[in-house]
Amino acid sequence: MEFNSIYGAIRLNRDYKRSINFIKSLGQDNYYPFINTNIFSFGDYQIPYYYEEMMLSFAATYKGFGLELHDWNKLVLKLEHILRNIDFTVAQFHVDSYLDDFTLTWVCKENFYPPDDYLNKGYQLKKNDDLYFGYGVRSMFTGYLRQELNECDTLEGLNMGFSYPIVFAPAAIDYVRQKFEQTSHLPIGSIIDARLKYGDPLLDRVDEVLYSLVLAGKIDFAAYRRLEEIIILEQPWYQ
């Protein structure tokens, strides 16, 4: 069965207007895995219909999600891009994937302060520059694990090469850097062809790197069916 679902909630901090305006700015998403504005539910803005902090809910269905490493990498890249642009405290997403079910949780370091030993038995969180990340069912108010975490609860347990923070394939980064060197003379707004041969083992890993540049606002896809024409929005592409 190819049906998969992702659902969850984001606990906002204080800046509701900025957060919701960013979610609205997502509009229609043309890049798989799709995350449109309409996939979110904003709840009610008026007291007493929320207490202390608002919760945004999220729900989507996908076809055959999770078979490949690039599915997971691009999902994490996209969700973290959203979280970095809103004022949130804790976000939790349950992924019913093609291979297994996982619960992914992010905690904002700026708005939430777990103990210094963020890898202790109670939290078991991984550390990024501005986020904590962890697996398993957790409290939306403390980030604390509600049940023991096992290897099978983690994406690393799939043995697909997933690691957090996301690590791009060196060969894919080299390909993108070479492409930048070849096109560095072109002005902003130029369109180039960055496609690889279909079936090339680098295809999906290069796609991850380019996708991260799309989220960073450096490039855009003129047509997104794997790798096709790319519009340069900012130079350099990759540092």
Salt bridges, closest charged atoms under 4 A:
GLU2 OE1 - LYS63 NZ 3.67
ASP15 OD2 - ARG18 NE 3.28
ASP29 OD2 - LYS78 NZ 2.26
GLU52 OE1 - ARG14 NH2 3.90
GLU53 OE1 - ARG11 NE 2.29
ASP71 OD1 - HIS70 ND1 3.56
GLU80 OE1 - ARG84 NH1 3.43
ASP130 OD2 - ARG84 NE 2.87
GLU156 OE2 - LYS126 NZ 3.62
ASP193 OD1 - ARG195 NE 3.13
ASP204 OD2 - HIS70 NE2 3.27
ASP204 OD1 - ARG226 NH1 2.26
ASP207 OD2 - LYS74 NZ 3.07
GLU208 OE2 - ARG205 NE 2.97
GLU228 OE1 - ARG225 NH2 3.44
GLU234 OE2 - LYS218 NZ 3.01
